[in-house]
Amino acid sequence: MIQKVGYLGPKATFTHLAVKKFFQDNQVEQIPFSTIPSCMDAVANGDIDAAVVPTENALEGSVNLTIDYLVHDQPLYIVGEVIAPIKQHLMVHPSKALCWEKIDRIYSHSHAIAQCHKFLHHSFPHVVHEYATSTGAAAKYISEHPEENIGVIANELAAKEYKLKIVKENIHDYDYNHTRFAILYPEKEADLPPLDGFTPREKTTLMITLPSDQSGALHQVLSAFTWRKLNLSKIESRPMKTGLGNYFFIIDIEMSMDEILIPGAIAELEALGCGVKLLGTYCAYDLK
């Protein structure tokens, strides 16, 4: 039973928002961590039961730190996935609410600032951007430093948690802005609570390395899934960190691990000399 869940903090980050929506049971303790690696380390060390960390944003792409740390440092399993909408708002300390158009700095996570590029370019073209470890950390900072003339980009939970004033809503460039969050666990399966009112999708995620001396290996990898009619929703390459040109591939399959098709594809890939590692087979929830 999961009783302690860690997330990228502090309170009121988008990750925290996803945790609150998924783990609706108040008996689940929600513990913030300052970085993604520290959150994943806490799971591996047994300090918490599970971790919720961002893996991909619809506008900014994959969160490489999460993927690389999962592959190279902490071999946890993905046991669940939550996709949540991202709505960015500009907020200030209440003492600056009447003069918010004269702020001299914008403070937030780098992804949040990038997601609001058009608004910032037109409304604050000469204002300096500064980066925080998370949107929640930026909101927390401004709440503790009311004397500074700073605007923060964060979510509505941050405004409520840190008593900030939203002066411009929905400043993100694109309406369809979602982030994918992975629920990480030390074992392949976890007793996750059902999410009432949402129909999950089944997924399996594999990590694949190619043989170094075989031409056309990636084509053969894809063929192993194609002729079995296994639908791939994502294929992404990341460097192995062992030298130029050495990559591993993350592949998402739109079905859970079965007894025939996916094991057969894995066996075929291994016969070709590929390395295959199961990162997780799980349910994905879209919190629209």
Buried (B, 14 or more C-beta within 10 A) or exposed (E): EBEBBBBBBBBBBBBBBBBBBBBEEEEBEBBBBEBBBBBBBBBBEEBBBBBBBBBBBBBBEBBEBBBBBBBEEBEBBBBBBBBBBBBBBBBBBEEBEEEBEEBEBBBBBEBBBBBBEEBBEEBBEEBEBEBBBBBBBBBBBBBEEEEBBBBBBBBBBBBEBBEBBBBBEEBBBEEEBBBBBBBBBBEBEBEBEEBEEBEBBBBBBBBBBBEEEEEEBBEBBBBBBEEBEBEEEBBBEBEEEEEEEEBBBBBBBBBBBEEEBBEBBBEBBEEBBBEBEBBBBBBBBBBE
